[in-house]
Amino acid sequence: MSAPVRLRPEIAALPPYRQGRQADPSAFKLSSNENPFDPLPAVLDVLRDSLQVNRYPDAAAVELRRVLAERFGVTADEVHVGAGSVAILSQLFLAAAKPGDEVVYSWRSFEAYPGLVTVTGADSIQVPNRPDGGHDLDAMAASITERTRIVVVCSPNNPTGEIVTTHEFETFMAKVPETVLVLLDEAYVEFVTDPDAVNGESLLERHPNLVVLRTFSKAYGLAGLRVGYAIGPAYVLDAARSTAIPLSVTGIGQQAAIASLEHEDELLERVGRITRLRDRVWQALADQGWQLPRSQANFIWLPTGDQTAHAAEVFEKAGIIVRAFAPEGLRISIGETASVDKLLGAAQEVVRTL
Ligand SMILES: *Cc1c(COP(=O)(O)O)cnc(C)c1O
């Protein structure tokens, strides 16, 4: 056998990305926090009109950034659009962190963070979640060193659904040096109903080292079109634009995002249906005896501990595909109303066998 190509060892050691198994078509796929609703008719109309795919898209997403800038009361330079907010996370990590630097985040949190940090060559500093699944912001602030370049705060946290409160966030920001970039990942902010939850929009003016990340993938139901955005200081977002792969946000994605903002009321009405279903599922699971965090996102977290793999199988047999994070728990998205009885039946069976 010939000698293997010399790769960066830390990259070769990363687990290759494998998407959850393609579900049996009759199963409910509740493993990726997707929106169960089909696109709005108005969005589909726009998609049909933007099929000139022989042309490159607008590389600067000028129109979408203008619309977002207007709604957030910022300038267009203070808005950045990426091919999903995961792309923007990657760009900001590359812009601020290099080998020898540190990126702090809570753990368990979004699965994409560790790999994206490794790609930069920097080190991940994972601060364990509180027992209730929330961020331990005091410990996160205490873990900041001379080497820290970025702290990521995920609220609601994927996969536990716990929020950071405004008060907790402000207390935290008061301890973070202004030279450290704070990324507030609000991929699920539209599903938040707790008035105490942090909302980055109102805090940007006060914190010159804060960037807020949002996405059209979850509440707006455009996961397959890959559009996310960031709001923050222009010079920081310029650095993200410099590390971005040019032209990766498609024209169709930009048009669909603009149409979604134009029809936001209809979309937010659907979000309301999802959050009401979430609260109903949460209550039913609590009634079964589960001690689970009060999720503020479009998923719930079942702390199945070392029984996680077994529990995931019980759900799968019941026709529910979940995301298993052994040995901690299961993340189950709130999807079709018709999935709820199966979901609760499987959860009840797991309770019996635990
Ligand atoms: C889903 C998700 C994102 C972004 O997803 P994109 O589809 O890339 O916009 C970002 N952060 C968290 C925590 C998520 O769960």
The ligand as a Gaussian input file, in Angstrom:
#p B3LYP/6-31G(d) Opt

LIG

0 1
 C      -29.582000      24.974000      13.502000
 C      -28.595000      25.783000      14.258000
 C      -27.826000      26.791000      13.650000
 C      -27.866000      27.192000      12.249000
 O      -28.217000      26.438000      11.265000
 P      -28.106000      26.968000       9.765000
 O      -29.049000      26.073000       9.072000
 O      -26.688000      26.814000       9.352000
 O      -28.517000      28.409000       9.753000
 C      -26.979000      27.555000      14.418000
 N      -26.869000      27.349000      15.722000
 C      -27.580000      26.413000      16.349000
 C      -27.423000      26.269000      17.810000
 C      -28.452000      25.590000      15.638000
 O      -29.123000      24.644000      16.282000

